[in-house]
Amino acid sequence: MKKVLIVMVFCLLCATATAAAATIAEDFAYKGVALGDSYEKMIKILGEPLYDKQLLSQGAMVTYYTYKDKLQIGVAVKNNSVVDIQIKSDRYEARDGVKLGATPYKLAKVYGKVKRTFINGETYYIYTSEKNRQNRLMLQAEPTDRYLLSIRITSLPITDAEIDARLEDELGNKNDLNTIYMGEKDIDTSRVQTNE
C-alpha cells in the first residue's frame, strides 16, 4: 500500500511539474530584443550588424540583419519592427539553461509539452505566446533523436494559410507581388530606349 501511495505521489508531482511549465515574455526575446521592438532599439542593444539582406519572407518584406554567432534578426520593412529572431549559436543559453543540443525532456520541463510539428521537412516544437498569439517560439529539433538544433522567435506566419492571409493583407486588392517587392521605390528608366 505504501509503495502504491509513493508511486501515485511521484506521478502527481511529475504531472504538475510538466503542466506548470509554460512560456513567459522572456522566451520571446533575445538578450533584451523582443518581437515588436524597433530597429533603433535592436541597434542600441546589439550594436551594428555584420551585414543585411532584404527578402520576401513568409508573406512580408523583411530585412534580415546578421550578427556574429549565427544570429539573424528580421525587421519588417513596412513598420520597422522586429518580426523574426533566428538563433543557431551553440553559445547562446535561453531560460533555465536551454541551449542547442537540449533534449525533448529538457524542453518539455522548461516550456511545457507540445506535439511535434513538421514544416518544410523540418521538425519543430512550437509554443505560442499567451499575450500575443502571433508570437511563436519555434524550437527546431533533430528528426531522429529530437535534440534542439536552432531557436526561432517569430511573429511571421508559419502555415500556408497564414502566409496567404498575410499576402492578401499586404497586397490589398492590387494582386501584384511587385508591390511588396518594390514598395514605394521608383525604377530609373531614363536609359531605356524606345521605338520612336
C-alpha positions as CSV (number, residue, x, y, z in Angstrom):
1,M,0.0,0.0,0.0
2,K,2.8,2.4,0.9
3,K,4.5,1.7,-2.4
4,V,1.4,2.5,-4.4
5,L,0.9,5.7,-2.5
6,I,4.5,6.7,-3.1
7,V,4.2,6.0,-6.8
8,M,0.9,8.0,-7.0
9,V,2.5,11.0,-5.3
10,F,5.5,10.8,-7.6
11,C,3.3,10.6,-10.7
12,L,1.3,13.6,-9.4
13,L,4.4,15.7,-8.9
14,C,5.7,14.8,-12.3
15,A,2.4,15.7,-14.0
16,T,2.2,19.0,-12.0
17,A,5.8,20.0,-13.0
18,T,5.1,19.4,-16.7
19,A,1.7,21.2,-16.5
20,A,3.2,24.2,-14.7
21,A,5.9,24.6,-17.4
22,A,4.9,27.4,-19.8
23,T,6.3,30.2,-21.9
24,I,6.9,33.6,-20.5
25,A,7.7,37.0,-22.1
26,E,11.4,36.3,-21.8
27,D,11.1,33.4,-24.2
28,F,10.0,35.7,-27.0
29,A,13.1,37.9,-26.8
30,Y,16.9,37.7,-27.4
31,K,19.1,39.5,-24.9
32,G,16.6,42.3,-24.4
33,V,15.4,42.5,-28.1
34,A,11.8,41.3,-28.3
35,L,9.3,40.9,-31.1
36,G,7.8,44.2,-31.9
37,D,10.8,46.3,-30.9
38,S,12.1,48.9,-33.2
39,Y,15.2,48.7,-35.4
40,E,16.7,51.5,-33.3
41,K,16.3,49.5,-30.1
42,M,17.9,46.5,-31.7
43,I,20.9,48.5,-32.7
44,K,21.2,50.1,-29.3
45,I,21.2,46.7,-27.6
46,L,23.1,44.6,-30.1
47,G,25.2,47.1,-32.0
48,E,25.7,47.3,-35.7
49,P,25.2,44.0,-37.7
50,L,27.8,42.5,-39.9
51,Y,25.5,42.8,-43.0
52,D,21.9,42.8,-44.1
53,K,19.7,41.4,-46.8
54,Q,16.1,42.2,-47.8
55,L,13.8,39.5,-48.9
56,L,10.1,38.4,-49.0
57,S,9.8,36.1,-46.0
58,Q,6.6,34.3,-45.4
59,G,4.4,36.9,-47.0
60,A,6.2,40.0,-45.6
61,M,9.1,42.1,-46.9
62,V,11.8,41.7,-44.2
63,T,15.3,43.0,-43.8
64,Y,17.5,40.4,-42.1
65,Y,20.4,41.7,-40.1
66,T,23.2,39.2,-39.5
67,Y,25.3,39.3,-36.3
68,K,28.2,37.1,-35.2
69,D,27.5,33.7,-33.6
70,K,24.9,32.8,-36.3
71,L,22.3,35.3,-35.2
72,Q,19.8,36.8,-37.6
73,I,17.2,39.4,-36.7
74,G,14.4,40.2,-39.2
75,V,12.9,43.7,-39.2
76,A,9.7,44.3,-41.2
77,V,10.1,46.9,-43.9
78,K,6.5,48.0,-43.5
79,N,6.8,49.2,-39.9
80,N,10.5,48.9,-39.0
81,S,9.8,46.4,-36.1
82,V,11.4,43.1,-35.2
83,V,9.4,40.2,-36.5
84,D,11.9,37.3,-36.6
85,I,14.8,36.2,-34.5
86,Q,16.9,33.2,-35.6
87,I,19.5,31.8,-33.2
88,K,21.9,29.0,-34.3
89,S,24.7,29.6,-31.8
90,D,25.8,26.8,-29.5
91,R,27.0,29.5,-27.1
92,Y,23.5,31.1,-26.5
93,E,21.6,29.9,-23.5
94,A,17.9,30.6,-23.2
95,R,15.8,30.4,-20.0
96,D,16.7,27.7,-17.4
97,G,19.8,26.5,-19.3
98,V,18.1,25.6,-22.6
99,K,20.7,25.7,-25.4
100,L,21.4,23.9,-28.6
101,G,21.6,20.1,-28.0
102,A,18.9,20.2,-25.3
103,T,16.8,17.1,-25.1
104,P,13.0,16.9,-25.6
105,Y,12.7,16.2,-21.9
106,K,14.5,19.4,-21.0
107,L,12.3,21.4,-23.5
108,A,9.1,19.9,-22.0
109,K,10.3,20.6,-18.5
110,V,11.0,24.3,-19.3
111,Y,8.3,25.2,-21.8
112,G,5.7,22.5,-21.4
113,K,4.9,19.5,-23.6
114,V,3.7,20.1,-27.2
115,K,3.3,17.8,-30.2
116,R,6.0,17.9,-32.9
117,T,5.1,19.9,-36.0
118,F,6.6,19.3,-39.4
119,I,7.2,22.4,-41.6
120,N,9.0,22.1,-44.9
121,G,10.5,18.8,-43.9
122,E,11.9,20.1,-40.6
123,T,10.8,19.1,-37.1
124,Y,9.7,21.8,-34.6
125,Y,8.2,22.2,-31.2
126,I,6.1,25.3,-31.4
127,Y,5.0,27.4,-28.4
128,T,2.6,30.3,-28.7
129,S,2.7,33.4,-26.6
130,E,-0.4,33.9,-24.3
131,K,-0.2,37.7,-24.7
132,N,0.1,37.8,-28.5
133,R,-1.0,34.6,-30.4
134,Q,1.0,35.7,-33.4
135,N,4.3,35.4,-31.5
136,R,5.8,31.9,-31.5
137,L,8.8,30.2,-30.2
138,M,9.9,27.6,-32.7
139,L,12.4,25.0,-31.5
140,Q,13.8,23.1,-34.4
141,A,14.6,19.5,-33.4
142,E,16.8,16.9,-35.0
143,P,14.3,14.4,-36.6
144,T,15.6,11.2,-35.1
145,D,16.9,12.0,-31.6
146,R,14.9,15.2,-31.3
147,Y,17.6,17.3,-29.7
148,L,17.5,21.1,-30.2
149,L,19.1,22.4,-33.4
150,S,18.0,26.0,-33.5
151,I,15.7,28.6,-31.9
152,R,13.4,30.8,-33.8
153,I,11.3,33.5,-32.3
154,T,8.8,34.9,-34.8
155,S,5.6,36.8,-35.4
156,L,5.7,35.9,-39.1
157,P,3.0,33.4,-40.4
158,I,4.2,29.8,-40.4
159,T,1.4,27.9,-42.2
160,D,0.5,28.3,-45.9
161,A,-3.0,29.6,-44.9
162,E,-1.4,32.2,-42.6
163,I,1.1,33.2,-45.4
164,D,-1.8,33.6,-47.9
165,A,-3.7,35.7,-45.5
166,R,-0.6,37.9,-44.9
167,L,-0.1,38.3,-48.6
168,E,-3.7,39.3,-49.1
169,D,-3.4,41.9,-46.4
170,E,-0.2,43.2,-47.8
171,L,-1.5,43.4,-51.4
172,G,-5.0,44.6,-50.7
173,N,-6.9,44.4,-54.0
174,K,-3.9,45.0,-56.2
175,N,-2.9,41.3,-56.6
176,D,0.5,42.4,-57.7
177,L,3.5,40.8,-55.9
178,N,5.8,43.6,-57.2
179,T,4.0,46.0,-54.9
180,I,5.5,44.1,-51.9
181,Y,9.0,43.8,-53.5
182,M,9.3,47.4,-54.7
183,G,7.1,49.3,-52.3
184,E,7.3,53.0,-53.0
185,K,10.6,52.7,-54.9
186,D,10.8,54.1,-58.4
187,I,12.7,52.5,-61.3
188,D,15.0,54.7,-63.3
189,T,14.0,54.2,-66.9
190,S,16.0,57.1,-68.4
191,R,18.4,54.8,-70.2
192,V,15.7,52.6,-71.7
193,Q,15.4,53.1,-75.5
194,T,12.0,53.4,-77.0
195,N,10.9,52.5,-80.6
196,E,10.1,56.1,-81.6
